[in-house]
């Protein structure tokens, strides 16, 4: 192990600290990116749900329109 007064030890510590700071920034960026992806997935799920409901209403409209309008005449 190197002594604390050694100039190489100081350089080594600076490199380690730089690496830790870079790692911390990388993790923060990944967290932001993950939150963005999560929000996009949630929006897409909502859009797919709306499309599914609309399509099912379009496919099944004739069942309910005949029952309500034909029976009233």
N, C-alpha and C positions, 0 to 999 in steps of 0.2 A: 504494500500500500504506500502511496506517495504521501509525503509530508505536506502539511497545509501551507508552509512558507514557500514551497517549490513553485516557480512560475508555471511549470507545465500543469501542475494541479489546478491552478487558477484558470488556465485556459480550458482544462477539462471540465471544470465546474460551469464555466460560461457556456460551453457547448451543450452540456446536459440541460442547463436552464433554458437555452434557446430551443432545444428539442422539446422540452416540456411545454413551453409556451406555444410552439407550433402545433403540438398534439392537442392542446386545449382549444386552440382556434379551430382546428380541424373538426373536433368533436362538436363545437358550437355550430359550425356551418352545417354539419351533418344533421344536427337536431333541427335547425331551421328548415333544411331541405326535407326532412322527414315530415315535419308539420305541414309543409306545402303539399307534399304528396298525399298526406292523409286528408287534407281539405279537398284536394282534387278528386280523390276517390269518393268522398262523401257526396260531392256535387254530382258525380257521374251516377252514383247509386240513386240519387233523387231524380235525375233525369230519366233513368231507366224505369223507375217506378211510375213516373207520370206517363211515359210512353206505354207501359204495360196496361195501365188503367184505361187510357184513351183507346188503345187497340181493342181491348176487351169490350168497351162500350160500343165501339163501331161495329164489331162483329156480332154483338148481341142486341142491337137496337131493335131489330124486327120483332123479337119476342114480346117486348114490352109495348111497342107502338101498336101492334095489332090488338092486344088485349085491352088497352085503354081506349083507343079510338074506334075500333070496330064494334065494341060492345055498347058504346054510348048512342049509336044510331037507332 
